[in-house]
Amino acid sequence: MTFWVEVLGWVGSATLIVGILQKQMLQLRLVSLVAALLLVAYNVLIASWPMVAMNVVIFAINAVRFLQSMQERRTAQANPATVSGGLED
């Protein structure tokens, strides 16, 4: 295994840890997307197919949840009444 393949694995693992440490869900999803992508690449290079499959699924879950969160954020900004529970004065 080459030095750069090992670096890719370590960077992917470190990115995953940084993602888990995020306090805001949107940041967690975004960093986790990057981590999963790095780890897919690493696991393909070392031919660890179960880990490739797991990280592809993790990437897909985080991508869907990230997009849902972005849509919810846009909806909340467009309709401020929904954020306060829809109460009117």
C-alpha positions in Angstrom: 0.0 0.0 0.0 1.4 3.4 -0.9 1.9 6.3 1.4 -0.8 8.4 -0.2 -3.4 5.6 0.1 -2.6 5.5 3.8 -2.9 9.3 4.1 -6.3 9.1 2.4 -7.5 6.6 5.0 -6.2 8.7 7.9 -7.7 11.9 6.5 -11.0 10.2 5.9 -11.0 8.8 9.5 -10.0 12.2 11.0 -12.8 13.9 9.0 -15.3 11.4 10.3 -14.3 12.2 13.9 -14.5 15.9 13.2 -18.0 15.4 11.8 -19.2 13.5 14.9 -17.9 16.4 17.1 -20.1 18.9 15.3 -22.8 20.5 17.5 -25.1 21.6 14.6 -26.8 19.0 12.5 -26.2 20.7 9.2 -22.5 20.9 9.8 -22.4 17.3 11.0 -24.1 16.1 7.8 -21.8 18.2 5.5 -18.6 17.0 7.2 -19.9 13.4 7.3 -20.6 13.6 3.5 -17.0 14.5 2.9 -15.7 11.8 5.3 -17.8 9.2 3.6 -16.6 10.2 0.2 -13.0 10.0 1.3 -13.5 6.7 3.0 -15.3 5.2 -0.1 -12.2 6.2 -2.1 -9.8 4.7 0.4 -11.8 1.5 0.8 -12.0 1.1 -3.0 -8.2 1.5 -3.2 -7.6 -1.2 -0.6 -10.5 -3.4 -2.0 -12.4 -3.5 1.3 -15.8 -4.0 -0.4 -18.0 -4.3 2.8 -16.6 -0.9 3.9 -17.2 0.6 0.5 -20.8 -0.5 0.7 -21.3 0.8 4.2 -19.7 4.2 3.4 -21.8 4.5 0.2 -24.9 4.0 2.3 -23.7 6.5 4.9 -23.0 9.0 2.2 -26.5 8.5 0.7 -28.2 8.8 4.1 -26.3 12.0 4.9 -27.0 13.4 1.5 -30.7 12.9 1.8 -30.8 14.3 5.3 -28.6 17.3 4.3 -30.9 18.1 1.4 -34.0 17.8 3.6 -32.5 20.1 6.2 -31.7 22.7 3.6 -35.2 22.5 2.2 -36.6 22.9 5.8 -34.4 25.9 6.3 -35.5 27.5 3.1 -39.2 26.9 4.0 -38.7 28.3 7.4 -37.1 31.5 6.0 -39.8 31.9 3.4 -42.6 31.3 6.0 -41.5 32.8 9.4 -45.0 32.0 10.8 -44.2 28.2 10.7 -41.1 28.7 12.9 -43.2 30.3 15.7 -45.8 27.6 15.5 -48.1 29.5 13.2 -49.5 31.8 15.9 -50.9 35.0 14.7 -51.2 38.3 16.7 
